[in-house]
Amino acid sequence: MQVLNDRVIRDILGIENVRTSSDIDFVGGSRGIEGLIKRCSDDSLAAFAMHPCSIDELLDVADAGLIMPPKSTWFEPKPRSGYVVRVFDD
């Protein structure tokens, strides 16, 4: 992911900050390659699909005090929000 961010997105495409640039967007993993192809045919010039990181890789990065690149931690299936944010009475 760092090679994509540093060498392609920054050096070749000239996008300095992937977090704030309006020249870069994200297609959710649930849309698959077909979603990337559709997006390129609709309004984009390029798309990149990355092999997903594992939970162990994510934990290694977190344990080292580092930050993952934007959208590199997309995991599915997503937990239903009611299970995460709901307050249960005793």
C-alpha positions in Angstrom: 0.0 0.0 0.0 2.8 2.4 0.8 4.3 1.9 -2.7 1.0 2.7 -4.2 0.6 5.8 -2.1 4.2 7.0 -2.5 5.2 6.1 -6.0 1.9 6.0 -8.0 -0.6 8.3 -6.3 1.9 10.9 -5.1 4.8 10.8 -7.6 2.9 9.9 -10.8 -0.6 11.2 -10.2 0.5 14.2 -8.2 -1.9 13.7 -5.3 -0.1 14.8 -2.2 -2.7 13.9 0.5 -5.0 10.9 -0.2 -7.1 11.8 2.9 -8.1 15.3 1.7 -7.8 15.4 -2.1 -11.0 15.6 -4.1 -9.1 13.9 -7.0 -9.2 10.5 -5.3 -12.2 8.5 -4.2 -13.1 5.1 -2.7 -15.2 2.2 -4.0 -16.3 -0.1 -1.2 -15.0 -3.7 -1.2 -18.5 -5.1 -1.5 -18.7 -3.8 -5.0 -15.8 -5.9 -6.1 -13.8 -5.5 -9.4 -17.1 -4.9 -11.2 -17.5 -1.7 -9.1 -14.1 -0.5 -10.1 -14.7 -1.2 -13.8 -18.0 0.7 -13.6 -16.5 3.6 -11.8 -13.7 3.9 -14.4 -16.3 3.8 -17.3 -18.4 6.4 -15.5 -16.1 9.1 -14.4 -12.6 8.0 -13.4 -9.3 7.4 -15.1 -7.8 4.7 -13.0 -8.7 2.2 -10.3 -6.5 0.1 -7.9 -7.6 -3.1 -6.2 -5.4 -4.2 -3.3 -5.1 -7.6 -1.5 -6.8 -7.1 1.8 -4.7 -6.9 5.0 -5.2 -9.5 7.6 -6.2 -8.8 11.2 -2.7 -9.8 12.3 -1.2 -7.3 9.9 -3.6 -4.6 11.2 -2.7 -5.5 14.8 1.0 -5.4 14.1 0.7 -1.9 12.6 -1.4 -0.7 15.6 1.1 -2.3 18.1 3.9 -0.4 16.4 2.0 2.8 16.9 1.6 3.4 13.2 -1.4 4.3 11.1 -2.8 2.4 8.2 -3.4 4.2 4.9 -7.0 5.4 4.3 -9.5 2.7 3.4 -6.9 -0.1 3.8 -8.8 -1.5 6.8 -12.1 -2.2 5.0 -13.5 -5.4 6.6 -16.6 -7.3 5.7 -19.0 -8.4 6.8 -19.7 -5.4 8.9 -21.2 -5.9 12.3 -24.8 -4.6 12.6 -24.6 -1.2 14.2 -27.2 -2.0 16.8 -24.8 -4.6 18.3 -22.0 -2.0 18.5 -23.8 1.2 19.6 -26.8 0.0 21.5 -26.9 0.5 25.2 -28.4 -2.5 27.1 -30.1 -2.0 30.4 -29.2 -4.2 33.4 
